[in-house]
Amino acid sequence: QVQLVESGGGLVQYGGSLRLSCAASGFPLDFYGIGWFHQAPGKEREGVSCISRSGRSTAYTDSVKGRFTIARDNAKNTVYLQMNSLKPEDTAVYYCARNWGGSCSTSWYRETEYDYWGQGTQVTVSS
């Protein structure tokens, strides 16, 4: 069955870095785009980044541009989110999800673009 498993979260100080991984199984990863979302306590889940199935197209929400980088290794069935210069406001549970359309459209940040989700990994940034 389709599975997405996030890892790499943890506690980091302000200005630190983390790399999240999203391990995919049960489907051919190179057929699909993948998105990262986060959900802070008391807030709605929101889109962070998206990468197309080829990796040639990426998208980021404004608050992480220049700090986060999304990448994929289809041979390893894994998508990564490199997070640098972390801030306390980045604290959230981070989820990866499969984009059913295969690309990062102008609506990439909408949850309706995604059909399978991982369980999430907690990222906590201390000030």
C-alpha positions in Angstrom: 0.0 0.0 0.0 1.0 3.6 -0.4 3.1 4.9 2.5 4.9 8.1 3.2 7.1 8.2 6.3 8.7 11.4 7.5 11.8 11.5 9.7 14.5 14.0 10.7 12.6 16.2 13.0 13.8 17.3 16.4 14.7 20.1 18.7 17.1 22.7 17.3 18.2 26.2 18.4 17.3 29.4 16.6 19.4 29.7 13.5 20.1 25.9 13.3 19.4 23.4 10.5 17.5 20.2 10.1 17.0 17.9 7.1 13.7 16.2 6.9 13.2 13.0 4.8 10.1 11.6 3.3 10.5 7.9 2.4 7.9 6.7 -0.1 6.8 3.1 -0.8 4.0 1.3 -2.5 4.0 3.5 -5.7 6.5 4.7 -8.3 7.8 7.9 -6.7 9.0 9.3 -10.1 5.3 9.5 -11.3 4.3 12.0 -8.6 5.1 15.4 -7.2 5.6 15.6 -3.4 4.6 18.5 -1.1 5.7 19.4 2.4 3.2 21.0 4.8 3.4 22.1 8.4 0.9 22.6 11.2 1.7 24.7 14.2 -0.3 24.3 17.5 -3.7 25.9 17.2 -3.2 26.7 13.5 -4.3 25.1 10.2 -2.0 23.0 8.2 -0.4 25.0 5.4 1.8 24.3 2.4 5.6 24.8 2.8 7.1 23.5 -0.4 6.4 21.3 -3.5 8.6 19.5 -6.0 7.5 18.1 -9.3 8.0 14.5 -10.2 11.1 15.3 -12.3 12.5 17.6 -9.7 12.8 20.4 -12.2 10.0 22.5 -10.7 9.8 23.6 -7.1 7.7 26.0 -5.1 7.9 27.5 -1.7 5.7 29.5 0.6 7.1 33.1 1.1 8.1 32.6 4.7 10.7 29.9 3.9 12.1 31.2 0.6 15.8 31.4 0.8 16.0 29.2 3.9 14.4 25.9 2.9 15.3 23.7 -0.1 13.3 20.8 -1.4 15.0 18.0 -3.3 14.3 14.4 -4.3 16.2 11.2 -5.0 13.9 9.0 -7.0 16.4 6.2 -6.9 16.1 6.2 -3.1 12.4 6.8 -3.1 13.0 9.8 -0.9 12.2 13.5 -0.9 14.1 15.9 1.4 13.4 19.3 3.0 16.6 21.0 4.0 15.7 23.7 6.5 18.3 26.3 7.4 18.2 29.5 9.5 15.4 28.0 11.5 13.2 30.3 13.5 10.8 29.7 16.5 7.9 30.3 14.1 9.0 27.3 12.1 8.0 25.1 15.0 5.3 22.7 13.8 4.6 19.1 12.8 5.8 18.6 9.2 4.0 16.3 6.8 4.9 15.1 3.4 2.1 14.3 0.9 1.7 12.9 -2.6 0.6 15.3 -5.2 -1.9 13.4 -7.4 -1.3 15.6 -10.4 2.5 14.9 -10.5 3.5 18.6 -10.7 3.5 21.7 -8.6 0.6 23.7 -10.0 -0.3 27.2 -9.0 -2.5 25.5 -6.4 0.3 23.3 -5.0 -0.4 24.7 -1.4 -4.0 23.4 -1.3 -4.5 20.1 0.5 -6.9 19.0 -2.2 -3.9 18.6 -4.6 -2.7 15.7 -2.5 -4.1 12.2 -2.0 -1.8 10.5 0.5 -0.2 11.9 3.7 2.5 10.8 6.1 2.1 10.8 9.9 4.3 13.8 10.4 7.5 14.7 12.3 7.8 17.3 15.0 10.2 20.2 14.5 10.8 22.5 17.5 13.0 25.6 17.3 14.0 27.2 20.5 14.7 30.9 20.8 
